[in-house]
Amino acid sequence: MLELRPNCELCDKDLPPESKEAFICTFECTFCIHCTNTKLEGICPNCSGELVRRPIRTVASLKKFPASLHRVHSK
């Protein structure tokens, strides 16, 4: 089950579970579309993996499996 982290690890922008601007790698490192495209060029700085758009969980599934509240922010 994906964590659905609530923010971009680089700029700390809020990324709610329904956001189409969230990108993740296979380790669930999470970045906004702006950082993904302009600073990272689609590559995760932590694992060098590809960043792809994070899937959106349905409202019903979010009730049963809520998104993470834990913010990760690299400095």
C-alpha positions as CSV (number, residue, x, y, z in Angstrom):
1,M,0.0,0.0,0.0
2,L,1.4,3.4,-1.0
3,E,2.0,5.8,1.9
4,L,0.8,8.8,-0.1
5,R,3.2,11.3,1.6
6,P,1.7,14.7,2.1
7,N,4.5,16.9,0.6
8,C,7.3,17.4,-1.8
9,E,10.6,16.3,-0.3
10,L,12.4,19.1,-2.0
11,C,10.3,22.3,-1.7
12,D,7.8,21.1,1.0
13,K,4.8,21.9,-1.2
14,D,1.6,20.3,0.1
15,L,0.5,17.3,-2.1
16,P,-2.9,16.0,-0.9
17,P,-3.9,12.5,-1.8
18,E,-6.0,13.7,-4.8
19,S,-3.1,15.7,-6.3
20,K,-2.2,15.1,-9.9
21,E,1.0,17.0,-9.3
22,A,2.6,14.4,-7.1
23,F,5.4,12.2,-8.5
24,I,7.1,9.1,-6.8
25,C,9.9,6.6,-7.3
26,T,9.7,2.9,-6.4
27,F,10.7,3.8,-2.8
28,E,7.9,6.3,-2.6
29,C,10.1,9.4,-2.4
30,T,7.7,12.1,-3.3
31,F,8.1,15.3,-5.3
32,C,5.9,17.9,-6.9
33,I,5.6,18.3,-10.6
34,H,7.7,21.5,-10.6
35,C,10.6,20.0,-8.8
36,T,10.3,16.8,-10.8
37,N,10.5,18.6,-14.2
38,T,12.8,21.6,-13.4
39,K,15.2,20.5,-10.8
40,L,15.3,16.7,-10.9
41,E,14.6,16.1,-14.6
42,G,12.4,13.1,-13.7
43,I,15.1,11.3,-11.7
44,C,14.9,10.6,-7.9
45,P,17.9,12.3,-6.1
46,N,17.8,9.6,-3.5
47,C,17.8,6.4,-5.5
48,S,18.3,7.5,-9.1
49,G,15.0,5.9,-10.0
50,E,12.4,7.2,-12.4
51,L,9.8,9.6,-11.0
52,V,6.3,8.8,-12.2
53,R,2.9,10.4,-11.4
54,R,1.5,9.1,-8.1
55,P,-1.8,7.2,-8.5
56,I,-4.9,8.7,-6.9
57,R,-6.6,6.6,-4.3
58,T,-10.5,6.6,-4.3
59,V,-12.3,8.4,-1.5
60,A,-13.7,5.1,-0.2
61,S,-10.2,3.6,-0.1
62,L,-8.8,6.7,1.6
63,K,-11.3,6.2,4.4
64,K,-10.1,2.6,4.9
65,F,-6.5,3.3,4.1
66,P,-5.7,7.0,4.9
67,A,-2.8,8.9,3.4
68,S,0.3,9.4,5.5
69,L,0.6,12.5,7.7
70,H,4.4,12.1,8.0
71,R,6.2,14.9,6.2
72,V,9.6,14.2,4.7
73,H,11.7,17.2,3.7
74,S,15.3,17.2,2.6
75,K,17.3,20.3,3.3
